[in-house]
């Protein structure tokens, strides 16, 4: 258990940050799931639109420190490749 005032404050900040990051991660995963479903449906236009919607969300996650830059790049690359393969 935190004893010093500084450690107590850090514990509070960590809890708040954890909740914010959890919500952000969940939001990004929802966008990713929608893109996956659009690709699975076989509709190239809908899939392309879904992937375009995912990209800024993923990059925002990178700037906020929720995802690593290479993880986001890998996810985008794979999604775009799968959309291209639909055509």
C-alpha positions as CSV (number, residue, x, y, z in Angstrom):
1,X,0.0,0.0,0.0
2,X,1.2,3.5,-0.8
3,X,2.4,5.4,2.2
4,X,3.9,8.7,1.1
5,X,1.6,11.5,-0.2
6,X,3.4,11.3,-3.6
7,X,2.8,7.5,-3.9
8,X,-0.9,8.0,-3.0
9,X,-1.3,10.6,-5.6
10,X,0.4,8.4,-8.2
11,X,-1.9,5.5,-7.3
12,X,-4.9,7.8,-7.9
13,X,-3.5,9.1,-11.2
14,X,-2.8,5.5,-12.3
15,X,-6.4,4.4,-11.6
16,X,-7.7,7.4,-13.6
17,X,-5.3,6.8,-16.5
18,X,-6.1,3.0,-16.5
19,X,-9.9,3.8,-17.0
20,X,-9.2,6.3,-19.8
21,X,-6.8,3.9,-21.6
22,X,-9.3,1.0,-21.2
23,X,-12.0,3.0,-22.8
24,X,-9.7,4.1,-25.6
25,X,-8.5,0.5,-26.2
26,X,-12.1,-0.7,-26.3
27,X,-13.1,2.0,-28.8
28,X,-10.2,1.0,-31.1
29,X,-11.1,-2.7,-30.9
30,X,-14.7,-1.9,-31.8
31,X,-13.5,-0.1,-34.9
32,X,-11.2,-3.0,-35.7
33,X,-14.0,-5.5,-35.3
34,X,-16.3,-3.4,-37.6
35,X,-13.5,-3.4,-40.2
36,X,-13.1,-7.2,-39.8
37,X,-16.8,-7.8,-40.3
38,X,-16.9,-5.5,-43.3
39,X,-14.1,-7.5,-44.9
40,X,-15.7,-10.8,-44.0
41,X,-19.0,-9.6,-45.7
42,X,-17.1,-9.3,-49.0
43,X,-18.3,-5.7,-49.8
44,X,-15.1,-3.9,-50.9
45,X,-16.5,-0.4,-50.6
46,X,-17.8,-1.0,-47.1
47,X,-14.6,-2.6,-46.1
48,X,-12.5,0.3,-47.5
49,X,-14.7,2.8,-45.7
50,X,-14.3,0.8,-42.4
51,X,-10.5,0.7,-42.8
52,X,-10.4,4.4,-43.4
53,X,-12.4,4.9,-40.2
54,X,-10.0,2.7,-38.2
55,X,-6.8,4.4,-39.3
56,X,-7.1,7.7,-37.4
57,X,-8.4,5.8,-34.3
58,X,-5.4,3.5,-34.3
59,X,-2.9,6.4,-34.8
60,X,-4.6,8.3,-32.0
61,X,-4.1,5.3,-29.8
62,X,-0.4,5.4,-30.7
63,X,0.0,9.1,-29.8
64,X,-1.8,8.5,-26.5
65,X,0.5,5.6,-25.6
66,X,-2.2,2.9,-25.7
67,X,-0.6,1.0,-28.7
68,X,3.0,0.8,-29.9
69,X,3.6,2.4,-33.3
70,X,4.6,-0.8,-35.0
71,X,1.6,-2.6,-33.7
72,X,-0.7,-0.1,-35.2
73,X,1.3,-0.1,-38.5
74,X,1.1,-3.9,-38.6
75,X,-2.7,-3.9,-38.0
76,X,-3.3,-1.3,-40.7
77,X,-1.1,-3.0,-43.2
78,X,-2.9,-6.3,-42.7
79,X,-6.3,-4.7,-43.0
80,X,-5.4,-2.8,-46.2
81,X,-3.9,-6.0,-47.7
82,X,-7.1,-7.9,-47.0
83,X,-9.3,-5.1,-48.5
84,X,-7.1,-5.1,-51.6
85,X,-7.4,-8.9,-51.9
86,X,-11.3,-8.5,-52.0
87,X,-11.2,-6.8,-55.4
